[in-house]
Amino acid sequence: MGFSIRPGTIDDLATVQRLNTALFESDRERDPYLNFDWPYQDGEEIFRGVLEGRLGKCWAAESAGEVVGYLTGGLHRTLPSFRPILRGELLTFYVVPDARRQGV
C-alpha cells in the first residue's frame, strides 16, 4: 500500500471527525468515560482551529486518494515567562486498521 503525507485542510474536517470517532470507539473498553460525541461537539472547534492553522497543524495520510490516517499537534509556549520555550504537543492521531504497519 503506497501512501503520501500532506497538510490537512479545512476540507478534511468531516474525515478527521470520523477518524477521531473511530479512535474513541477503539478506546471504548479502556475508557468508558469518553464523551463519544466530542468529535462533533467541542472537537469540531478544535479541529477547525488546527486545520486552519490557528491552533496547530494537521497532517493527513492518503492512499489511493483516500485519507487513511491523520495526526494533529502544535507548538505551545510554556509558562512561566522567565523560561520562554516551546513545547510540542501531539493532540490526536489515528490510522485505519488496514493501513497500519504499512509505514504511515
Gaussian input, Z-matrix of N, CA and C with variables (Angstrom, degrees):
# hf/3-21g

backbone

0 1
 N
 C     1     B1
 C     2     B2     1     A1
 N     3     B3     2     A2     1     D1
 C     4     B4     3     A3     2     D2
 C     5     B5     4     A4     3     D3
 N     6     B6     5     A5     4     D4
 C     7     B7     6     A6     5     D5
 C     8     B8     7     A7     6     D6
 N     9     B9     8     A8     7     D7
 C    10    B10     9     A9     8     D8
 C    11    B11    10    A10     9     D9
 N    12    B12    11    A11    10    D10
 C    13    B13    12    A12    11    D11
 C    14    B14    13    A13    12    D12
 N    15    B15    14    A14    13    D13
 C    16    B16    15    A15    14    D14
 C    17    B17    16    A16    15    D15
 N    18    B18    17    A17    16    D16
 C    19    B19    18    A18    17    D17
 C    20    B20    19    A19    18    D18
 N    21    B21    20    A20    19    D19
 C    22    B22    21    A21    20    D20
 C    23    B23    22    A22    21    D21
 N    24    B24    23    A23    22    D22
 C    25    B25    24    A24    23    D23
 C    26    B26    25    A25    24    D24
 N    27    B27    26    A26    25    D25
 C    28    B28    27    A27    26    D26
 C    29    B29    28    A28    27    D27
 N    30    B30    29    A29    28    D28
 C    31    B31    30    A30    29    D29
 C    32    B32    31    A31    30    D30
 N    33    B33    32    A32    31    D31
 C    34    B34    33    A33    32    D32
 C    35    B35    34    A34    33    D33
 N    36    B36    35    A35    34    D34
 C    37    B37    36    A36    35    D35
 C    38    B38    37    A37    36    D36
 N    39    B39    38    A38    37    D37
 C    40    B40    39    A39    38    D38
 C    41    B41    40    A40    39    D39
 N    42    B42    41    A41    40    D40
 C    43    B43    42    A42    41    D41
 C    44    B44    43    A43    42    D42
 N    45    B45    44    A44    43    D43
 C    46    B46    45    A45    44    D44
 C    47    B47    46    A46    45    D45
 N    48    B48    47    A47    46    D46
 C    49    B49    48    A48    47    D47
 C    50    B50    49    A49    48    D48
 N    51    B51    50    A50    49    D49
 C    52    B52    51    A51    50    D50
 C    53    B53    52    A52    51    D51
 N    54    B54    53    A53    52    D52
 C    55    B55    54    A54    53    D53
 C    56    B56    55    A55    54    D54
 N    57    B57    56    A56    55    D55
 C    58    B58    57    A57    56    D56
 C    59    B59    58    A58    57    D57
 N    60    B60    59    A59    58    D58
 C    61    B61    60    A60    59    D59
 C    62    B62    61    A61    60    D60
 N    63    B63    62    A62    61    D61
 C    64    B64    63    A63    62    D62
 C    65    B65    64    A64    63    D63
 N    66    B66    65    A65    64    D64
 C    67    B67    66    A66    65    D65
 C    68    B68    67    A67    66    D66
 N    69    B69    68    A68    67    D67
 C    70    B70    69    A69    68    D68
 C    71    B71    70    A70    69    D69
 N    72    B72    71    A71    70    D70
 C    73    B73    72    A72    71    D71
 C    74    B74    73    A73    72    D72
 N    75    B75    74    A74    73    D73
 C    76    B76    75    A75    74    D74
 C    77    B77    76    A76    75    D75
 N    78    B78    77    A77    76    D76
 C    79    B79    78    A78    77    D77
 C    80    B80    79    A79    78    D78
 N    81    B81    80    A80    79    D79
 C    82    B82    81    A81    80    D80
 C    83    B83    82    A82    81    D81
 N    84    B84    83    A83    82    D82
 C    85    B85    84    A84    83    D83
 C    86    B86    85    A85    84    D84
 N    87    B87    86    A86    85    D85
 C    88    B88    87    A87    86    D86
 C    89    B89    88    A88    87    D87
 N    90    B90    89    A89    88    D88
 C    91    B91    90    A90    89    D89
 C    92    B92    91    A91    90    D90
 N    93    B93    92    A92    91    D91
 C    94    B94    93    A93    92    D92
 C    95    B95    94    A94    93    D93
 N    96    B96    95    A95    94    D94
 C    97    B97    96    A96    95    D95
 C    98    B98    97    A97    96    D96
 N    99    B99    98    A98    97    D97
 C   100   B100    99    A99    98    D98
 C   101   B101   100   A100    99    D99
 N   102   B102   101   A101   100   D100
 C   103   B103   102   A102   101   D101
 C   104   B104   103   A103   102   D102
 N   105   B105   104   A104   103   D103
 C   106   B106   105   A105   104   D104
 C   107   B107   106   A106   105   D105
 N   108   B108   107   A107   106   D106
 C   109   B109   108   A108   107   D107
 C   110   B110   109   A109   108   D108
 N   111   B111   110   A110   109   D109
 C   112   B112   111   A111   110   D110
 C   113   B113   112   A112   111   D111
 N   114   B114   113   A113   112   D112
 C   115   B115   114   A114   113   D113
 C   116   B116   115   A115   114   D114
 N   117   B117   116   A116   115   D115
 C   118   B118   117   A117   116   D116
 C   119   B119   118   A118   117   D117
 N   120   B120   119   A119   118   D118
 C   121   B121   120   A120   119   D119
 C   122   B122   121   A121   120   D120
 N   123   B123   122   A122   121   D121
 C   124   B124   123   A123   122   D122
 C   125   B125   124   A124   123   D123
 N   126   B126   125   A125   124   D124
 C   127   B127   126   A126   125   D125
 C   128   B128   127   A127   126   D126
 N   129   B129   128   A128   127   D127
 C   130   B130   129   A129   128   D128
 C   131   B131   130   A130   129   D129
 N   132   B132   131   A131   130   D130
 C   133   B133   132   A132   131   D131
 C   134   B134   133   A133   132   D132
 N   135   B135   134   A134   133   D133
 C   136   B136   135   A135   134   D134
 C   137   B137   136   A136   135   D135
 N   138   B138   137   A137   136   D136
 C   139   B139   138   A138   137   D137
 C   140   B140   139   A139   138   D138
 N   141   B141   140   A140   139   D139
 C   142   B142   141   A141   140   D140
 C   143   B143   142   A142   141   D141
 N   144   B144   143   A143   142   D142
 C   145   B145   144   A144   143   D143
 C   146   B146   145   A145   144   D144
 N   147   B147   146   A146   145   D145
 C   148   B148   147   A147   146   D146
 C   149   B149   148   A148   147   D147
 N   150   B150   149   A149   148   D148
 C   151   B151   150   A150   149   D149
 C   152   B152   151   A151   150   D150
 N   153   B153   152   A152   151   D151
 C   154   B154   153   A153   152   D152
 C   155   B155   154   A154   153   D153
 N   156   B156   155   A155   154   D154
 C   157   B157   156   A156   155   D155
 C   158   B158   157   A157   156   D156
 N   159   B159   158   A158   157   D157
 C   160   B160   159   A159   158   D158
 C   161   B161   160   A160   159   D159
 N   162   B162   161   A161   160   D160
 C   163   B163   162   A162   161   D161
 C   164   B164   163   A163   162   D162
 N   165   B165   164   A164   163   D163
 C   166   B166   165   A165   164   D164
 C   167   B167   166   A166   165   D165
 N   168   B168   167   A167   166   D166
 C   169   B169   168   A168   167   D167
 C   170   B170   169   A169   168   D168
 N   171   B171   170   A170   169   D169
 C   172   B172   171   A171   170   D170
 C   173   B173   172   A172   171   D171
 N   174   B174   173   A173   172   D172
 C   175   B175   174   A174   173   D173
 C   176   B176   175   A175   174   D174
 N   177   B177   176   A176   175   D175
 C   178   B178   177   A177   176   D176
 C   179   B179   178   A178   177   D177
 N   180   B180   179   A179   178   D178
 C   181   B181   180   A180   179   D179
 C   182   B182   181   A181   180   D180
 N   183   B183   182   A182   181   D181
 C   184   B184   183   A183   182   D182
 C   185   B185   184   A184   183   D183
 N   186   B186   185   A185   184   D184
 C   187   B187   186   A186   185   D185
 C   188   B188   187   A187   186   D186
 N   189   B189   188   A188   187   D187
 C   190   B190   189   A189   188   D188
 C   191   B191   190   A190   189   D189
 N   192   B192   191   A191   190   D190
 C   193   B193   192   A192   191   D191
 C   194   B194   193   A193   192   D192
 N   195   B195   194   A194   193   D193
 C   196   B196   195   A195   194   D194
 C   197   B197   196   A196   195   D195
 N   198   B198   197   A197   196   D196
 C   199   B199   198   A198   197   D197
 C   200   B200   199   A199   198   D198
 N   201   B201   200   A200   199   D199
 C   202   B202   201   A201   200   D200
 C   203   B203   202   A202   201   D201
 N   204   B204   203   A203   202   D202
 C   205   B205   204   A204   203   D203
 C   206   B206   205   A205   204   D204
 N   207   B207   206   A206   205   D205
 C   208   B208   207   A207   206   D206
 C   209   B209   208   A208   207   D207
 N   210   B210   209   A209   208   D208
 C   211   B211   210   A210   209   D209
 C   212   B212   211   A211   210   D210
 N   213   B213   212   A212   211   D211
 C   214   B214   213   A213   212   D212
 C   215   B215   214   A214   213   D213
 N   216   B216   215   A215   214   D214
 C   217   B217   216   A216   215   D215
 C   218   B218   217   A217   216   D216
 N   219   B219   218   A218   217   D217
 C   220   B220   219   A219   218   D218
 C   221   B221   220   A220   219   D219
 N   222   B222   221   A221   220   D220
 C   223   B223   222   A222   221   D221
 C   224   B224   223   A223   222   D222
 N   225   B225   224   A224   223   D223
 C   226   B226   225   A225   224   D224
 C   227   B227   226   A226   225   D225
 N   228   B228   227   A227   226   D226
 C   229   B229   228   A228   227   D227
 C   230   B230   229   A229   228   D228
 N   231   B231   230   A230   229   D229
 C   232   B232   231   A231   230   D230
 C   233   B233   232   A232   231   D231
 N   234   B234   233   A233   232   D232
 C   235   B235   234   A234   233   D233
 C   236   B236   235   A235   234   D234
 N   237   B237   236   A236   235   D235
 C   238   B238   237   A237   236   D236
 C   239   B239   238   A238   237   D237
 N   240   B240   239   A239   238   D238
 C   241   B241   240   A240   239   D239
 C   242   B242   241   A241   240   D240
 N   243   B243   242   A242   241   D241
 C   244   B244   243   A243   242   D242
 C   245   B245   244   A244   243   D243
 N   246   B246   245   A245   244   D244
 C   247   B247   246   A246   245   D245
 C   248   B248   247   A247   246   D246
 N   249   B249   248   A248   247   D247
 C   250   B250   249   A249   248   D248
 C   251   B251   250   A250   249   D249
 N   252   B252   251   A251   250   D250
 C   253   B253   252   A252   251   D251
 C   254   B254   253   A253   252   D252
 N   255   B255   254   A254   253   D253
 C   256   B256   255   A255   254   D254
 C   257   B257   256   A256   255   D255
 N   258   B258   257   A257   256   D256
 C   259   B259   258   A258   257   D257
 C   260   B260   259   A259   258   D258
 N   261   B261   260   A260   259   D259
 C   262   B262   261   A261   260   D260
 C   263   B263   262   A262   261   D261
 N   264   B264   263   A263   262   D262
 C   265   B265   264   A264   263   D263
 C   266   B266   265   A265   264   D264
 N   267   B267   266   A266   265   D265
 C   268   B268   267   A267   266   D266
 C   269   B269   268   A268   267   D267
 N   270   B270   269   A269   268   D268
 C   271   B271   270   A270   269   D269
 C   272   B272   271   A271   270   D270
 N   273   B273   272   A272   271   D271
 C   274   B274   273   A273   272   D272
 C   275   B275   274   A274   273   D273
 N   276   B276   275   A275   274   D274
 C   277   B277   276   A276   275   D275
 C   278   B278   277   A277   276   D276
 N   279   B279   278   A278   277   D277
 C   280   B280   279   A279   278   D278
 C   281   B281   280   A280   279   D279
 N   282   B282   281   A281   280   D280
 C   283   B283   282   A282   281   D281
 C   284   B284   283   A283   282   D282
 N   285   B285   284   A284   283   D283
 C   286   B286   285   A285   284   D284
 C   287   B287   286   A286   285   D285
 N   288   B288   287   A287   286   D286
 C   289   B289   288   A288   287   D287
 C   290   B290   289   A289   288   D288
 N   291   B291   290   A290   289   D289
 C   292   B292   291   A291   290   D290
 C   293   B293   292   A292   291   D291
 N   294   B294   293   A293   292   D292
 C   295   B295   294   A294   293   D293
 C   296   B296   295   A295   294   D294
 N   297   B297   296   A296   295   D295
 C   298   B298   297   A297   296   D296
 C   299   B299   298   A298   297   D297
 N   300   B300   299   A299   298   D298
 C   301   B301   300   A300   299   D299
 C   302   B302   301   A301   300   D300
 N   303   B303   302   A302   301   D301
 C   304   B304   303   A303   302   D302
 C   305   B305   304   A304   303   D303
 N   306   B306   305   A305   304   D304
 C   307   B307   306   A306   305   D305
 C   308   B308   307   A307   306   D306
 N   309   B309   308   A308   307   D307
 C   310   B310   309   A309   308   D308
 C   311   B311   310   A310   309   D309

   B1=1.4530
   B2=1.5188
   B3=1.3254
   B4=1.4487
   B5=1.5147
   B6=1.2976
   B7=1.4555
   B8=1.5120
   B9=1.3088
   B10=1.4556
   B11=1.5218
   B12=1.3158
   B13=1.4632
   B14=1.5216
   B15=1.3082
   B16=1.4662
   B17=1.5228
   B18=1.3350
   B19=1.4612
   B20=1.5205
   B21=1.3096
   B22=1.4549
   B23=1.5143
   B24=1.3116
   B25=1.4664
   B26=1.5254
   B27=1.3069
   B28=1.4646
   B29=1.5301
   B30=1.3176
   B31=1.4682
   B32=1.5251
   B33=1.3275
   B34=1.4697
   B35=1.5215
   B36=1.3298
   B37=1.4617
   B38=1.5267
   B39=1.3133
   B40=1.4694
   B41=1.5271
   B42=1.3212
   B43=1.4712
   B44=1.5163
   B45=1.3288
   B46=1.4703
   B47=1.5309
   B48=1.3141
   B49=1.4672
   B50=1.5325
   B51=1.3255
   B52=1.4735
   B53=1.5282
   B54=1.3323
   B55=1.4668
   B56=1.5248
   B57=1.3363
   B58=1.4590
   B59=1.5183
   B60=1.3248
   B61=1.4608
   B62=1.5253
   B63=1.3329
   B64=1.4707
   B65=1.5239
   B66=1.3355
   B67=1.4695
   B68=1.5229
   B69=1.3243
   B70=1.4624
   B71=1.5247
   B72=1.3297
   B73=1.4666
   B74=1.5270
   B75=1.3241
   B76=1.4663
   B77=1.5288
   B78=1.3257
   B79=1.4684
   B80=1.5258
   B81=1.3103
   B82=1.4723
   B83=1.5234
   B84=1.3205
   B85=1.4688
   B86=1.5225
   B87=1.3379
   B88=1.4670
   B89=1.5172
   B90=1.3272
   B91=1.4618
   B92=1.5295
   B93=1.3177
   B94=1.4679
   B95=1.5266
   B96=1.3426
   B97=1.4603
   B98=1.5253
   B99=1.3285
   B100=1.4578
   B101=1.5232
   B102=1.3123
   B103=1.4641
   B104=1.5273
   B105=1.3190
   B106=1.4549
   B107=1.5264
   B108=1.3330
   B109=1.4618
   B110=1.5280
   B111=1.3497
   B112=1.4545
   B113=1.5279
   B114=1.3506
   B115=1.4698
   B116=1.5290
   B117=1.3279
   B118=1.4618
   B119=1.5255
   B120=1.3261
   B121=1.4632
   B122=1.5262
   B123=1.3036
   B124=1.4669
   B125=1.5266
   B126=1.3159
   B127=1.4549
   B128=1.5170
   B129=1.3240
   B130=1.4629
   B131=1.5197
   B132=1.3167
   B133=1.4695
   B134=1.5306
   B135=1.3192
   B136=1.4627
   B137=1.5198
   B138=1.3281
   B139=1.4636
   B140=1.5306
   B141=1.3290
   B142=1.4739
   B143=1.5255
   B144=1.3281
   B145=1.4630
   B146=1.5141
   B147=1.3223
   B148=1.4635
   B149=1.5332
   B150=1.3159
   B151=1.4631
   B152=1.5297
   B153=1.3270
   B154=1.4646
   B155=1.5193
   B156=1.3387
   B157=1.4590
   B158=1.5175
   B159=1.3325
   B160=1.4637
   B161=1.5184
   B162=1.3385
   B163=1.4659
   B164=1.5239
   B165=1.3088
   B166=1.4521
   B167=1.5122
   B168=1.3041
   B169=1.4658
   B170=1.5202
   B171=1.3200
   B172=1.4554
   B173=1.5194
   B174=1.3096
   B175=1.4500
   B176=1.5164
   B177=1.3202
   B178=1.4556
   B179=1.5249
   B180=1.3192
   B181=1.4634
   B182=1.5190
   B183=1.3315
   B184=1.4605
   B185=1.5195
   B186=1.3075
   B187=1.4519
   B188=1.5135
   B189=1.3190
   B190=1.4641
   B191=1.5316
   B192=1.3410
   B193=1.4537
   B194=1.5128
   B195=1.3274
   B196=1.4661
   B197=1.5271
   B198=1.3331
   B199=1.4658
   B200=1.5242
   B201=1.3392
   B202=1.4663
   B203=1.5265
   B204=1.3283
   B205=1.4585
   B206=1.5162
   B207=1.3142
   B208=1.4647
   B209=1.5199
   B210=1.3235
   B211=1.4561
   B212=1.5203
   B213=1.3329
   B214=1.4552
   B215=1.5181
   B216=1.3054
   B217=1.4598
   B218=1.5141
   B219=1.3125
   B220=1.4552
   B221=1.5126
   B222=1.3156
   B223=1.4524
   B224=1.5232
   B225=1.3231
   B226=1.4583
   B227=1.5261
   B228=1.3072
   B229=1.4697
   B230=1.5190
   B231=1.3106
   B232=1.4566
   B233=1.5193
   B234=1.2860
   B235=1.4647
   B236=1.5133
   B237=1.2565
   B238=1.4607
   B239=1.5286
   B240=1.3223
   B241=1.4585
   B242=1.5239
   B243=1.3594
   B244=1.4584
   B245=1.5236
   B246=1.3198
   B247=1.4658
   B248=1.5335
   B249=1.3411
   B250=1.4657
   B251=1.5403
   B252=1.2988
   B253=1.4618
   B254=1.5254
   B255=1.3053
   B256=1.4615
   B257=1.5161
   B258=1.3098
   B259=1.4574
   B260=1.5182
   B261=1.2988
   B262=1.4492
   B263=1.5133
   B264=1.3110
   B265=1.4564
   B266=1.5228
   B267=1.3140
   B268=1.4532
   B269=1.5183
   B270=1.3208
   B271=1.4576
   B272=1.5242
   B273=1.3234
   B274=1.4628
   B275=1.5182
   B276=1.3104
   B277=1.4596
   B278=1.5152
   B279=1.3257
   B280=1.4541
   B281=1.5196
   B282=1.3270
   B283=1.4598
   B284=1.5238
   B285=1.3202
   B286=1.4624
   B287=1.5284
   B288=1.3232
   B289=1.4639
   B290=1.5377
   B291=1.3229
   B292=1.4704
   B293=1.5233
   B294=1.3335
   B295=1.4577
   B296=1.5334
   B297=1.2975
   B298=1.4608
   B299=1.5273
   B300=1.3212
   B301=1.4654
   B302=1.5254
   B303=1.3448
   B304=1.4635
   B305=1.5327
   B306=1.3188
   B307=1.4495
   B308=1.5111
   B309=1.3231
   B310=1.4717
   B311=1.5122
   A1=108.23
   A2=116.94
   A3=120.86
   A4=110.21
   A5=115.86
   A6=118.89
   A7=109.70
   A8=115.82
   A9=122.38
   A10=107.97
   A11=114.93
   A12=121.60
   A13=106.95
   A14=115.87
   A15=120.74
   A16=108.91
   A17=117.14
   A18=119.03
   A19=110.25
   A20=116.42
   A21=120.47
   A22=110.17
   A23=116.11
   A24=121.90
   A25=108.47
   A26=115.25
   A27=120.05
   A28=110.73
   A29=117.67
   A30=120.46
   A31=112.34
   A32=117.16
   A33=122.33
   A34=112.97
   A35=118.14
   A36=120.93
   A37=112.45
   A38=118.29
   A39=120.79
   A40=111.03
   A41=117.13
   A42=120.67
   A43=110.84
   A44=117.20
   A45=120.48
   A46=109.72
   A47=117.72
   A48=120.24
   A49=110.80
   A50=116.39
   A51=120.45
   A52=110.84
   A53=116.97
   A54=120.09
   A55=111.33
   A56=117.27
   A57=119.64
   A58=110.72
   A59=117.20
   A60=121.00
   A61=110.19
   A62=117.33
   A63=120.87
   A64=110.66
   A65=116.98
   A66=120.65
   A67=110.04
   A68=116.84
   A69=120.46
   A70=110.85
   A71=116.32
   A72=119.74
   A73=110.93
   A74=117.30
   A75=120.06
   A76=111.70
   A77=116.95
   A78=121.54
   A79=112.89
   A80=117.77
   A81=121.63
   A82=112.00
   A83=118.60
   A84=121.05
   A85=112.26
   A86=117.56
   A87=120.68
   A88=112.73
   A89=117.17
   A90=120.27
   A91=110.12
   A92=116.86
   A93=119.59
   A94=113.60
   A95=117.90
   A96=120.56
   A97=113.29
   A98=117.56
   A99=119.42
   A100=110.46
   A101=115.52
   A102=120.99
   A103=106.34
   A104=117.13
   A105=121.72
   A106=113.20
   A107=117.31
   A108=121.37
   A109=111.91
   A110=117.84
   A111=122.44
   A112=113.87
   A113=120.54
   A114=119.04
   A115=113.79
   A116=117.49
   A117=121.28
   A118=112.02
   A119=117.21
   A120=120.68
   A121=107.41
   A122=118.23
   A123=122.30
   A124=111.98
   A125=117.01
   A126=120.53
   A127=113.49
   A128=117.26
   A129=119.14
   A130=111.40
   A131=117.56
   A132=121.09
   A133=110.61
   A134=116.29
   A135=119.75
   A136=110.50
   A137=117.58
   A138=120.22
   A139=111.36
   A140=117.38
   A141=119.82
   A142=110.05
   A143=116.30
   A144=120.44
   A145=112.69
   A146=116.39
   A147=120.38
   A148=109.75
   A149=117.28
   A150=120.80
   A151=112.00
   A152=116.99
   A153=121.05
   A154=111.88
   A155=117.62
   A156=121.44
   A157=115.15
   A158=118.34
   A159=121.36
   A160=112.83
   A161=117.19
   A162=121.33
   A163=112.94
   A164=117.38
   A165=120.27
   A166=110.31
   A167=115.31
   A168=121.51
   A169=109.64
   A170=114.51
   A171=121.94
   A172=107.74
   A173=116.51
   A174=122.03
   A175=107.30
   A176=115.83
   A177=121.83
   A178=108.94
   A179=115.80
   A180=121.92
   A181=107.42
   A182=116.08
   A183=120.73
   A184=110.65
   A185=114.64
   A186=122.41
   A187=107.37
   A188=116.78
   A189=122.32
   A190=111.46
   A191=116.29
   A192=121.03
   A193=115.91
   A194=117.24
   A195=120.96
   A196=109.46
   A197=116.75
   A198=120.69
   A199=107.94
   A200=115.41
   A201=120.70
   A202=111.76
   A203=116.65
   A204=119.92
   A205=110.13
   A206=114.78
   A207=120.06
   A208=108.74
   A209=114.78
   A210=122.17
   A211=106.78
   A212=116.93
   A213=121.25
   A214=108.75
   A215=115.43
   A216=120.07
   A217=109.93
   A218=114.82
   A219=118.76
   A220=112.17
   A221=114.77
   A222=123.11
   A223=107.86
   A224=115.15
   A225=120.23
   A226=109.33
   A227=115.87
   A228=120.93
   A229=108.65
   A230=115.17
   A231=118.79
   A232=109.65
   A233=114.96
   A234=121.31
   A235=107.50
   A236=121.23
   A237=129.39
   A238=111.58
   A239=114.94
   A240=120.32
   A241=113.34
   A242=118.90
   A243=118.88
   A244=111.56
   A245=117.89
   A246=121.77
   A247=107.15
   A248=115.58
   A249=119.29
   A250=112.42
   A251=115.91
   A252=119.72
   A253=109.08
   A254=114.42
   A255=119.97
   A256=108.82
   A257=115.67
   A258=120.10
   A259=107.69
   A260=114.83
   A261=119.84
   A262=109.83
   A263=115.79
   A264=120.39
   A265=109.35
   A266=116.13
   A267=122.02
   A268=106.61
   A269=117.25
   A270=120.43
   A271=110.72
   A272=116.84
   A273=120.78
   A274=108.96
   A275=115.71
   A276=120.49
   A277=108.49
   A278=115.14
   A279=120.79
   A280=108.13
   A281=115.18
   A282=122.90
   A283=106.46
   A284=116.82
   A285=119.78
   A286=109.24
   A287=117.50
   A288=120.63
   A289=114.71
   A290=118.27
   A291=120.31
   A292=113.35
   A293=118.05
   A294=121.53
   A295=112.90
   A296=117.63
   A297=120.89
   A298=110.35
   A299=115.37
   A300=123.65
   A301=112.03
   A302=115.21
   A303=120.96
   A304=111.11
   A305=117.62
   A306=121.14
   A307=114.97
   A308=117.52
   A309=120.17
   A310=108.32
   D1=117.00
   D2=175.42
   D3=-85.66
   D4=151.44
   D5=179.37
   D6=-147.79
   D7=162.80
   D8=173.75
   D9=-135.07
   D10=155.06
   D11=178.05
   D12=-113.21
   D13=133.84
   D14=178.70
   D15=-140.71
   D16=158.77
   D17=174.16
   D18=-62.95
   D19=139.21
   D20=174.37
   D21=-72.77
   D22=152.39
   D23=177.19
   D24=-128.10
   D25=170.29
   D26=179.39
   D27=-59.96
   D28=-24.33
   D29=176.45
   D30=-65.50
   D31=-15.68
   D32=179.79
   D33=-90.05
   D34=1.03
   D35=-173.87
   D36=-53.13
   D37=-52.29
   D38=-177.02
   D39=-62.76
   D40=-37.26
   D41=179.15
   D42=-67.33
   D43=-44.23
   D44=178.95
   D45=-63.25
   D46=-41.06
   D47=177.39
   D48=-62.14
   D49=-43.32
   D50=179.76
   D51=-64.13
   D52=-43.76
   D53=179.57
   D54=-68.82
   D55=-35.52
   D56=177.31
   D57=-66.74
   D58=-35.70
   D59=174.85
   D60=-62.68
   D61=-41.16
   D62=176.70
   D63=-62.80
   D64=-37.87
   D65=175.83
   D66=-60.43
   D67=-48.25
   D68=179.22
   D69=-60.28
   D70=-43.02
   D71=179.44
   D72=-60.52
   D73=-37.59
   D74=-179.90
   D75=-68.63
   D76=-20.85
   D77=179.07
   D78=-98.48
   D79=3.17
   D80=-173.69
   D81=-53.87
   D82=-46.48
   D83=-177.62
   D84=-68.70
   D85=-33.02
   D86=-178.86
   D87=-81.30
   D88=-26.51
   D89=-176.01
   D90=-141.68
   D91=84.10
   D92=-177.90
   D93=-70.02
   D94=-5.83
   D95=-178.36
   D96=-93.31
   D97=-0.95
   D98=177.58
   D99=-59.87
   D100=142.07
   D101=173.55
   D102=-86.90
   D103=101.12
   D104=-174.43
   D105=-71.28
   D106=-8.00
   D107=174.45
   D108=-92.42
   D109=-5.80
   D110=-174.74
   D111=-53.09
   D112=-43.94
   D113=-178.60
   D114=-57.07
   D115=-25.15
   D116=-178.62
   D117=-105.39
   D118=-5.46
   D119=177.07
   D120=-105.16
   D121=-106.00
   D122=-178.91
   D123=-61.54
   D124=-32.43
   D125=-178.74
   D126=-62.55
   D127=-30.59
   D128=-179.15
   D129=-59.81
   D130=-45.30
   D131=179.87
   D132=-63.53
   D133=-42.19
   D134=179.87
   D135=-66.14
   D136=-47.21
   D137=179.48
   D138=-62.41
   D139=-38.35
   D140=176.28
   D141=-59.88
   D142=-46.32
   D143=-179.82
   D144=-61.95
   D145=-38.29
   D146=179.04
   D147=-71.42
   D148=-46.57
   D149=-178.15
   D150=-65.70
   D151=-27.89
   D152=176.86
   D153=-87.44
   D154=-4.44
   D155=177.81
   D156=84.17
   D157=5.63
   D158=-179.89
   D159=-81.24
   D160=-32.80
   D161=-174.67
   D162=-115.23
   D163=5.13
   D164=-178.10
   D165=151.30
   D166=-151.90
   D167=-179.10
   D168=-136.11
   D169=157.12
   D170=175.30
   D171=-131.05
   D172=140.48
   D173=173.26
   D174=-123.53
   D175=138.19
   D176=-179.50
   D177=-114.54
   D178=136.79
   D179=174.53
   D180=-100.73
   D181=126.07
   D182=-178.29
   D183=-117.69
   D184=146.72
   D185=171.95
   D186=-140.62
   D187=127.17
   D188=-179.31
   D189=52.21
   D190=39.60
   D191=177.41
   D192=77.93
   D193=4.23
   D194=-178.95
   D195=-115.23
   D196=136.73
   D197=176.08
   D198=-73.42
   D199=119.82
   D200=-178.35
   D201=-109.77
   D202=-1.99
   D203=177.86
   D204=-173.07
   D205=164.94
   D206=177.94
   D207=-151.91
   D208=161.42
   D209=175.24
   D210=-142.89
   D211=134.27
   D212=175.33
   D213=-123.44
   D214=146.11
   D215=178.84
   D216=-172.98
   D217=-178.03
   D218=179.84
   D219=-169.26
   D220=174.70
   D221=175.34
   D222=-108.82
   D223=137.80
   D224=-178.04
   D225=-135.77
   D226=141.91
   D227=174.88
   D228=-71.39
   D229=137.33
   D230=176.85
   D231=-90.74
   D232=158.01
   D233=174.89
   D234=-108.68
   D235=149.89
   D236=8.46
   D237=-82.36
   D238=169.18
   D239=-174.54
   D240=-72.05
   D241=-13.46
   D242=179.41
   D243=-73.05
   D244=-11.62
   D245=174.87
   D246=-130.34
   D247=75.91
   D248=-173.58
   D249=-78.19
   D250=84.01
   D251=178.54
   D252=-113.52
   D253=160.18
   D254=176.22
   D255=-98.35
   D256=144.77
   D257=173.54
   D258=-124.87
   D259=142.89
   D260=176.77
   D261=-89.05
   D262=142.40
   D263=178.84
   D264=-133.43
   D265=121.91
   D266=173.58
   D267=-84.88
   D268=119.96
   D269=-178.12
   D270=-85.21
   D271=-65.35
   D272=-179.90
   D273=-147.65
   D274=154.04
   D275=170.54
   D276=-155.08
   D277=154.77
   D278=179.73
   D279=-160.11
   D280=142.11
   D281=173.59
   D282=-128.28
   D283=131.99
   D284=-179.82
   D285=-60.83
   D286=146.32
   D287=-174.74
   D288=-52.73
   D289=-40.11
   D290=-178.17
   D291=-67.73
   D292=-19.10
   D293=-178.95
   D294=-99.44
   D295=-2.17
   D296=-179.33
   D297=-72.67
   D298=153.39
   D299=-179.23
   D300=61.74
   D301=26.90
   D302=178.50
   D303=-113.66
   D304=6.20
   D305=179.71
   D306=94.08
   D307=5.91
   D308=178.81
   D309=-63.80

